[in-house]
Amino acid sequence: MTESFQSRIEKAGALLDDGKFDLCLSTMKSIWLNAPENDEIISLFSRYARALNQNDLAVALERLADKVKSSNGIDESPQEVFEAAYHLVGERYFDIGRNLLQKCLDKFPANNTVRYELAFAQMSLGQFKEAILNFEQVVKLEEDFDTVLNLSACYALTRDLKNVENTIRRLEKLASDQEEKNEIAHRKMVLKRLHFMASKKEFNKQDWFFVLYGTILLGYKAPSQANTNVGPQVDAFDVLVPNHNIKAIAGTLAVLKGVLRGLEIEPEAIEYYNTYAKPLAQTEARLFDLTVENYTGPDRPDYALMLMNSADEIVGPHQAFLENCDNRATFAYALNLDVPLPVTPDIVGHLGQIRLPWDNDIKMSDDPEHSNKILAEAMPKILEIASHMENDAEVIGTITDTVLYYNPKLEMLAVQNSQKIPRRPEFTAEIHDFK
């Protein structure tokens, strides 16, 4: 071990002690990917995992660290390496897990379990062609539903339509319950969308959200359209106003109204699922001149649009939103591309880990009255700007572009399409690493 590794491990440990988890993780990963047999970095990662309550991973890593320290290296501890890799993949540390699994497979090339886990890690990293090779090797020994389903997803993500069709036929022979039949129905819709988009040479994020989930992505601009000073892949209001302040929020809600009207999706009521989303819902309700209310359950007599700050708010009660019912559309202001979700919203405003201006102020306060005051003050400010922005040339252009993109695809969107898409799909987070 070089001195530079030692000093970097100490730096990562100090970051962990200071609670700077993201910086600690990036530092640790850069070390471990270059020094996989360093027991100190494995032990530090174990301590990091325990701090995040990832206890199974912490235990597996500590066992691996002890084995590496007492043996001649990581290759002498295949069981501990596999267990650590399995839990690393389970906690979404895919790159480290993949490297460890590759070591296991090099030592035991006939082990189907190791090969499957390696393929899953590769798929999760966007290495779809490598994952396909390993999944195909797995099914040569045992063709099960989950492996073929992963194969079908990988072939879809490489736009290999012939093999998507082939894997769907294989899945139909393997399906044994309604849940698996639902998965087949989803794969068939993905295939239908792929055929519809076949003439487009390269897909952007808007295309992939449509193909994989039938989700409307508001205000998206491809890299060729975006302000390159802002970033390589941004959306319209990231270009106008970074940091998602009041103007950005108002612009997004103005675009949401315009796109829904342009696609002839007319809500009869506006809901908010979480109190944090109340200013968004109140503003949208005023723009539509509709009533607004808190979410009251999966059933309602009139057609409602339900707003959320972040898509991950749906995780707790996700069973209520699985059904793609005729009487509710779901809108999330932000969706974190790195986190899989049991349900994908019908409409997404922005991509990324976005906090709205009032979030931190409320979270740092234990006073409900203060929180309610902050939320109450936000809505009139947003509404005033949004009302003006409805006539803004940039907003009108964004609405027009978005409506033109989705109008020919209406029958394949999730929103208001419960006859063909009875269940909303999971968000499986493949898009962020896609090349």
DAUR-V280247 format. One line per field, one symbol per residue. phi: phi as a letter, one per 30 degrees, with the letter a starting at -180 (. if undefined). Layout:
BEGIN
phi->???
END
This chain:
BEGIN
phi->.ddddeddddddddddddicdddedddddddddcbdcddddddddddddddcicdddeddddddeddddccdkdddbddddddddeddddcicdddeedddddddddbdcddddddddddddddcicddddeedddddddcaccddddddeddddddchcdddddddddddddcdbbddddddddddddeddddddcddddbccddddddddbicdcdhdbdedcddddcldbbceddddbdihdedddddddddeddddddchccdcacbbdceededdddddddddhbdbaddckdcadcdbcccbdbdddddecdedcdddddcaccbcebbdddcdbdbcddbbdbckdccdedededddcccedddddeddddeddddedddddecddddddddddddddcedcedcdddhbddcbdbdddccidddcdc
END
